[in-house]
Amino acid sequence: MWLRRLVLLSCGLLVLVTAIVDVISSKDRDFELSGPYTHKNLSIFLVHGDERTDPEILITLAEALKMDKIAVHEKGDVQELEVECKSDAPVFIQSGCMVKGGRQDRVLRYDMVVAPKSGRQPIKAFCIEQGRWSQRGDENVKEFKAVPGIVGSKKIKAAATISESQADVWMEVDSLQKQFQNYIRSGRASDVDYLTSLPLAMEDREVKAKINEYMETLNPYIINQNDAIGVVVAINGEISCGDFYRSSVLFSKMRNALIEATAVEAAAAFRDSLNTKSLDKSEVLKWLESAEEGEPNVVKINDSMTLKIIETDKSVTFESFYGTTHQEWIHKNVLSR
C-alpha cells in the first residue's frame, strides 16, 4: 500500500489530493487501486496497471461512426445486426454499447473487434425499445448513426450477457424507466417522445441534468490520471461492476462513456432518505480477487473473438480476446451478483 498524490484543478485553484493505492494481484497482471472518488451515492475506484502495448491502434465505435468509418446495418432481426468497417484500422465495439435508429434501438451484446475493410459482419444485439418496428422521424431505418453510450444499468447488462433473455432486458429497461419517472422527474411527464426507448429517455432534460451533475463533479478527479486502465464502481455502498482494458489508451477512449453509464445507474438509484454506507476498499480488493476463483467457460464469438466467462457466487467475469493467439484479454468486465 502506498500514497498516490494527484494535482487537480478546481475552481481555478490547484488542489493536492492524496489517495490510498493498493496492489491487486490477478492471474495475468498486477493492478493498483486508488480512490474512492465519490459524489452522493456513487463511488469510483480507479485501476492502474502495467502498460501493455496494443499490437494495433483500435478506434472505438463512437469514433468510427463520427468519422463515417463504420456502418451498423439493420438486418430485420431483433437480436442481430450487421457491422461493416470501412476504416484502415480495426474498430472496438464494447458489450453494452447502445445504437439508436433502425427499426428499434438496440444494445450490443458482446465485445467485438471489427477488422479493417471487413465487409458485413453479424453482431448480436437486444432491443431496448418496445413497440416500434418502423422509421422514427427522419432517422435512417436501414442504419444506426448515433451511439448514446453504454447502457447505464448493471441489471440490463446482466440480462443481456448472463441470462441472455430479451424478455429480461425489456423488464429491466422498464424498471430503469420507472426509476427515471419516479425519482428523477418526480412523476412529471418527460419532454422527450418515444419513452419506450431507453436512449431517448436518457436525453430527457431532467435525466441529463442529473447525469451531468455526477460527471462534472467526478471527472476532474479522473480525467488526468493517464496511467489508469479501468474502474470499479460502487452505488449505494454496494459494488456494481468493474471494467478493465489492455491499455490506458483504450481506457481513455472509453472512460467518458463508462462514467456516464455509472452516473445513469447512480442517479436512478439515489434516494434522499437513503443512508449510504462507506465502502471499505478491502471489500473491493476481496471482490476482485474472488472474481477469479471460478472455473472458466470459453465461448467462441467468431473467427477472431473469444469470450472467457468466470462465474462465482458474487460475480460474473467476461474476458474478451481478439486475434489468432488469444493470449491476453483486450477488455475485462466484472458484474456483481
N, C-alpha and C positions, 0 to 999 in steps of 0.2 A: 504494500500500500504506500502511495506517496502523494504529494500535492502537485496539482497542475494549476498554474497561475495564468489567468486569461485577462487581457486588457480589452475592455468593451467601451464602445462609445454610446453614451446615454444622455440625451438632452444636451448635447454639446460638451459633456464632461467625460473625462476618462475615468473609468471605474475599474478597480482591480478586484477580480473575483477569484477566490480560492476554492477549488473543487477537489474533493477526495477522489483518488483514482485507485481502482483495484484491478488486479490482473485476473483474467479468466482464462483457464487452460481448456481448450477444446481438443478434439481428436486430431484436427488438421492444422490448427494455428492458434496463436495466443492473442488475446484481446485485453484491452484496458477499458474500464468503465468509469465515466465521470458523470457528475450531476448529483442529485436531480435538479433540473431546471423546471420550475413549477409556476403555473398560473391556475388559480382556483382549484378545480378537481383534476387537472391534467399535469402529470409529471413525466418529463422526458429524460432518459439517461442516454448519453452519447457513448457509442462504442468506437474505440480507437484500436487500430490493429496494424500489423506489419504490412507495408505497402506491397502489393502484387502488381506486376506489370501485365497489362492486358495485351494479349497477342494481337488483338485487333481493337481499334478505336470504335466503340459502339456509339451509335446515336439512339436516342430514345424515341418512342412512338410519338410523343408530343412534338419533339424537334422535327422528326421526319414529316409529320403531317403539315407542320407550319411551312416547311421548305418544299412541300409537294414531292417528297422523296419516297412516299409510300402511299398506297391506296388500300382502304379497308372496304371490301365489297359486300353488299347484301347478297346472300345466297338464296333467300326464301326459306331458310331453315332456322327456326328459333334458336337452336343450340349449336349452330355452326356458321361461321362467316369465312371469308377468304381475305388474305392479305397478300399484297404484291409490292415487293421492294423495288424501287426504281433507282436507288442510290448505289454509289460505288462502295459504300460502307455498309456493314451489317446493322440491322435495327433491332434494339432490345425492346421487347414488349413484356411488361410485368403483369403477372397474375393480379386481378383486381382492377386493372385499368378499365375505365368506362369509356364507351364511344357513343356518340349522340348522332341520331339521324336514321337513315334507312327506314325500314318499316317499324322497327321498335328499337329503343335504346338498349344497349347490351353491356354486360360486364364480361371481360375476357378471363377465361378460366385458368390457363396455365401460363407460366413464363415461356417465352419463345424468342429465339434469335432468328431473324429472317435474313437469309443470305443475300448479298448484293445481286441485283438483277434476277430475282428469284423466280419470276413468273408467279402465277396464282397458287397460294398455299392455303390449305384449310387450317382454321383455328377454332377451337371450341369456345363456346360462349353460353351465357344465360341471359334471359330477358330481365331487365329491371324496370319495365314499364308495361303495365297491363292495359288491355283494351284497344290499343292502336295496332293496325296492320296495314297502314297506308301512308301516303306522303303527309308530312306535317309542315304547313306553311310553305315556304319556298326552299326547304331543305331538299337535298338530292335523295330520292327514295332508293337509289341503287348503291349509294356510297355513304360513308361516315366521314365527316370532315372535322368534327370537334372532339377533343378529348378533355372532358371536365375534370380529370384527375383520377385518383384511386378511390375505390369505394370506401366510404367512411364508416364502416361498421364491421367489427370482428365477427358478429353473428352472420352477416351476409357473406363474408369471406368463407366462414366455416360451412355455410350451406352450400356454397359453390364448390369448395375444394374437399371437404370431409364427407358430408352426407351426399354431395353431388346430386342435389334434388332441385328441380325448377320450382316445385311447389313450396319447398322450404325457403328458397330465395325470395319468392313473391311474399311469403309470410313475413320474413324479416324486413323486406323493403317496406311493407305496410306498417310494421311496428315502428320503424325509424321515422316514417312519415307522420305517424301519430304523435311521436315524441316532439317532432318539429311543431306540430299543430298545438299540442297541449302545453309544452314547456318553453317554447321559444316565441311562438306567436300568441300565446295565452288565449287560444281559441279563435283568434281573429282570422278572417279569410286571407288567403295568400294573394299577393299582387302578381302571381305567375299562373298562367293557364296550364293545363295538362298536368295536374298534380299527381296523376298516376305515374309520372316519370320521375325517378329519383334524381337524375342530373338536373332537370328543370326545377325540382323542389329546392335543390341546393342553391339555385340562382335567386330564390326569394330574397327580397331586400332585408328582412329581419334576420333570416337564417345567415345570409352572407355577413351581416354586421357582427353577429356573434362569433362566426368563424374567424373573421378578420381580427377581432379583439384578442383571441388566443395567439394568432400568428404574429401580430405586431408586438405582443409582449414577449414572446419566446424567441423569435427569430434573431434578435441582437445577441443572444447568448449562444447561438448555434451556428449562424451563417459563416463566421470567420474561423471556425475550427477545421482547418483544411486537412487535418490528418484523420478526421472521423470517417468511418466506413459503415456506420449503421446507427440504429436507435433501438431502445427498448422503451415501451410506453406503458404507463400505469394510469388508470382512470378510476376515480373514486376510491383510491387506495388499493386497487387490485390490478395486477399485471394483465395487460390486454394482449400485446403482441411484441415481436421483435423483428427487425429487418436488417440483414447484413449483406454487404456486397463485396465482390472480389477486390475492388479498388476504391480509393477515395474519389477518383474521378467519376465513376459511375454513381456512387452515392450522392455526390454533389449535384448530379443531374436529376436525381430522383427525390432529393431532400425536400424541396418545397411541396411536392405532391404528397409526400409522406406526412409532413407536418400538417398540411391542410386536412388530410384524411383523419388524423388523430384529433384535430380540432373539431371536426364534424361530430365524431363519436362523443367527445367530451362535452360539447355544447348541448347535445341531445340528452346526455345523461346527467347534466348538472341540475341540482335542486337546492334552493336557498336553505331549506331546513336540514340538509344532509351534513352531518359532521364527519368529514372525511379523515381517516387516519393517515398519519405519515407513513410512507412506505420505507421500510428498512432496506438499505442497499444489500444487506446479506441475503434478503429474500430474493432479490433479483439474481444474485450470483447462484444461489441454490437452484432457482428455477431454470436458469440457463444450463447448469451442469446436469440437472435431472432430465432435461430435454433430449440428451444424447444417450440415454440409458436403454431405450427400446431397441427392438430388432428392426433393421431397415427393410423396407419393401421397395424394390426398384421397378419403375414403370417406364416403358419406352413411349415417349410422346410422338416422335417422328424420327427420321433417319439421323438427325443431328442433335436432338434434345432428349435427355434422360432425366427423370424425376425420382429422387430418393425420398421416401416418406418414412419418418420415425414417429411412432405413436407411443405415448406413455399415459398414465392416469391424469397427468396435469397439463399435457401439451401435445400438439402435433407439429412436427417439423417437416418442411418441404425444402429440399436442396435441389437446385436446378443445375444441370451440367450441359455444356454446349461443346460440340466438336467431336472428333473421332476418338480421342483418348479418354474423355470423361474422368479426368484425374482430379479436377478441382471445381467446386461449385462456383457459379457466377453470381447467384443470389440465394440467400437462405431466409426463409420466412418461418417464424415460430408463432403459433397461435395458442393461447392458453385455453384450457377447458374449464 
